[in-house]
Amino acid sequence: MIKTEQLTKRYGRLTALDSLELEVSAGALFGFIGPNGAGKTTTLRLLAGLLEPTGGEIRLNGRSISHDPGSARWLVGYMPDFFGVYEDMKVWEYLDFFARCYRLTPGRRQQVVTELLDLVDLGHKREAWVESLSRGMRQRLCLAHTLVHDPQILLLDEPASGLDPRARVEMRELLKELSTMGKTIIVSSHILAELGEMCDHVGVIENGRLLYSGPLQALKQRLHHQRHLRLRTLTPAEAVEPALSRYPGVTDCAPIKDGWEVYFSGDDSALAGLLTHLVEHQIRLIHFSEAADNLESVFMQITTGEVE
C-alpha cells in the first residue's frame, strides 16, 4: 500500500508538489495522469526515495520513509522515463550486475536472472549484447532490472514512451501480468488510452495538485451519469429493441452499424441483471460490453473544472 499525507516538494519559490494526498491500495494497477510539469515524476522520485520531501509524510506498506528515503530503495522498483543501459554488457550480465548491487547470493542471482528473462520474454536474448536490442526489448530489460530484488511496489515513469504499437501492447500485457502476481504498480503516462485499458484506478494531477484519485469507472459515471454499452446479436432488431426497452435503467438504445448502442443507469449488479434479462428473452448475444470512454476527454473535463 502507498499513502502520502500533505506531501510537498519545493525548489526555492517553485512548488513542484503541493500537499499531495494519495492512496494506492495493495495490488492495484494505478494510472497517474498529467501534462508535462504536473508533478508526476517528482511524486514517483519521492516515493522511490530519490528525493527528500519538503514536508509531509510517505508510507509504503505501512512503513514511514519520510525521514529515511534511502530505505525506500529496498521496498520499491523504480523505472524512470529514460533508463540508461550499459551497452557493453550481455543481457544476462546486465541483470546480474544489479542483482549483485542488491547483495543476492551467487546461486540466487543465477536463478533470478533466468526467471526475469523468462518473465519479460528475453530468454532467447540472454547472450546478446545490450546494444543489439531494440528499444522495446531494452524497455523490458529495464523493467526486469526493477524486479531483481522482488519489490512489492513498482513505480514506472512513462514505461511505454517511444515504443511502437506492438511494443506498447507487449509492455501493457507484461504490466497486467505483474499486477496479477500481486505487485502494487503506479504507471505514469501521456498515452491516456493505454492507461484506460490497463488501470482500474487513476490519479489526475496538474500544477502539483491532485485533482482526482479513485476508480476509473466511478469517474466516468460522474462525468456521464450513465453507462455506455455495446451489444451485438444474432436476433432481429424488432425483437431486440422491446427486450432492451422493458428493462429498468435502459434510458436509450439504438441500432448502429455493427450492433446496438445502449445507455444504461445502474450498478454492476443491475448490469448483470440486464444480461440475464436478455438471455431469458431469447436474445442471441455474441457481444456484450461496456464501451471504453475516451480517457483524453475525461482528463480534459477534470482539468477544466467540469468535475470537482
N, C-alpha and C positions, 0 to 999 in steps of 0.2 A: 504494500500500500504506500502511496505517495501523498503527503499532505504538507501544504505550506500555509503559514499564518502571517499575514501582513508582510510578506516577503518583498523587500525593497532593495534596489541597486541603483546607486547614483555614481556618476562620474563628474565630479565638480558640480556644476549647476545643472547638468543634464540628468534627468531621471529616466533611466532605461527601463526600470520596472517599478511599478507604483502599487504597493500594498496588495500583492497578489495573494488571493485566497483560492487555492487549487486543491482538489482532492480527486485522486485516481484510485479506484478500488483494485485490490489484488486480482491479477489475472486479466485485467482489462486491456483492450487494444484501443488506445485513446489517440484521436487525431487532434493535432494542435495547429490551428489555422490563423494566419495573419499575414499582412503585407510585409515587405522588407522594412526593417527598422521597428517592427511592432514590439519586439521583446522576446520572440520565440527562442532564439539562440542564447540570449542571456539567461533565460529561465533554465534551459537544458544544461548550460555550463554551471549554473549554481547548483542544480540538482546533482550534477556529476562531481561536485567538489572541486571544480577547476577555478571557481571564483568565490570570494568571500562576500556574503551579503552585507549591505549597509545596515539593514535592520530586518527584523522578522525571524521566523522560525521555519526550519525544514525538518520533516520527519520522514524517514524511509523505513518501512516495515516496523514502525513504532519507535525507531531509534532516532534521536535528535543528532543531526550532523552540523548544526549551525555553528558551533564553536570548535568543531574538528572536521573541516571539509575534507581532509585527506582520507578520513575513514570511509567516505562515500565511494572511493575508487575500488574498494573490495565488495561493495554492495551492488554496484551498477556496471553495465557495459555501455559505453558512450561511443557513438559513431558521429563525428562531425560532418558537416556538409561537404567539406573537402578533406579527404583522408589520404595523406601521403603514404606511399608504399615504398619498400626497399626493393628496387627493381633488379638488383644484382643478387637476389636470393631465389632459390627454388621455392615453389609454393609451400611444400611441407616445412622448409626451413623458416619461412616467414612466420608460420603459426607456432613452430617450436620455439622461436626466439621469444615471443610474447608469453608462451607458457612458462619459459624459464623466468621471465620477469615476475610472474605470479608464483614462483617458487614451487612449481609442480615437480614431483619426483620424476626421474628418467622414465620409469615404466608408465607412470600416469600420463606423462607428456606424449608418449608414443600413442597411447590409446585415445587421448583427447584429439590429437591431430587427425587420426584416422576417422574418428566419429564425426568431427566437424566438417571434414572434407566431404564425407558422405552426405551430411545434412544439407550442405549448400551445393550439392551436385558438382563437386570439383575433384572427386576421387580420381577421375581419369587424367587430371592435370597435376597430379601430385609431384611429378618430377619436372614439370615445366618451369621455365623461368618466369618470374612475376611480370617482367617487361613484355612477355609474349601474350599476356591475357588481354581479352577485350575489356572495354570499360565495364560492361555488365558483370563479367567474371570478377574483375577487381572489386566491384562493389560487394559482391557476395563473399569474396575473400575477406574484405574489411569487416563485414558483418560477422563472419566466423571469428575474426580476431576479438570482437567484443564479447565472445562467448567462452573464451578459453578458461576463465575462472568460474564458469557456470553461475553467472549472476541471475537473480530473480527479476531484476529490473533492467530494461533496455531503454536507452534514450537515443533516438535516431533522428538526426537533423537532416532533412531532405535526402533520404536514402535513395530515392529514385531520380535525383537530379541528373540530367544529361543522358539518361538511358533511352534507348529506342523502345518502341512499344512492346516488343517481345520481352526485352529485359525487364521492363516495368512489371509486366504480368508475372514473370518469374519471381521478382522481388516481392510482389504483393502476396503470391501464394506461399512464399517462404515465411513471411511475417505472420500469415494466418496459421501456419503450422506451428510456429514458435508460440503463438497465443494458445493453441490447443495443448501445448506442453506445460502451460501454467505460468508462462512469463508475463510480467506486467510491462506493457510496452507503450511508450509515448512516441508518436511519429509526427514530426512537423513536415509540412509540405505546402507548396504552391499549387500542386496538381490536385485541386479540390475533388475532382471526380474520383481520383484514386482513393482518397480518404473516405468518400461516401460509400465506396464499395467494400472497404476493409473494416471501418470502425463503427462500433455501436454508440460510442460516446465521443464527444468533441468539445474542444475549448476554442473560443474565438477571442483573440487578443488584438488590440490596436493601441498604439501610443503608450505601451507599457501597462495598460489596464485590461483586466479580463472582463469581456462584455457578456460572455455566456459560457457556462460549463455544465454539461449534463448529457442525457441521452439524445442521440440524433433524431430518433423518431419523435420524441416529445417536442423537440424544437420545430420539426416540420409540422406537427399538429398545431402548435401555437401560431405558426405562420399561415397555415391554410385552413385550419379549423375542421378539416375533414380529410379522409384518406383517399388516395387516388389509386384505383385498382385497374389491372389489365386482365381480361379474360379472353380465351379462345375456346370455341366449342364446335362440336360436330352437329349440334342441334339447330334446326332452322330458327331464324330470328324471331318469327312470330310466336314461338314457344318460349324463347329465352327472355324476351322483354317482360312479359307478365310475371314470370317467376322472380325476376330481379325486383320489379316494382312493388311486389307484395311483401318484400322483406323489410321490417323496420330498420331504419338507418340508411337505406339507399336513397340518397337525395336526388341523384340524376344518373341516367345510363343512356348510352348512345352507341350504335354500331360504328366501328371505324374500319379502316382498310383490312386489317388482319385479325379482327375480333371485336371486343367490346371495351369501352371505356366507362368505368363506374366510379362515382363519387359516393363515399360511404362515411357515415359518422358513427363511430363505435370503437370499443376497445378490442384487444386481441381475442377475448372470449366471444364477442359479438361477431368478429370477423370469421372465426372458426364456425360459428353458427350459420353464417351466410353460406359457407362452402357446403355444410351439411344440408342446408335447405335446398340448394341447387341440385345436389345429388339425389335427394329424396324426390325432387320433382322431375327426375329422369333427364336432367340436362347433362349431356355428354361433354364433360370438360377435358380439354387437353392442355390447358394452361390457366393458372390462377395465381396471380402475384400482385404485390404492391409495387406500383411504379416508382422508380428511382427519381426523386426530385433533383433538380439541378442545384448542386451544393454552392455553385457560384452565386446563384440568386439568393440563397439562404444567407450567405456571407454578406452580400450587399445590403440586404434588408436589416441585418443586425447592425452593421457599421454605419448605416444612415439613420439609425434610431427608430426604425419601424417596429422593432421588437425590443422590449425592455426586459 
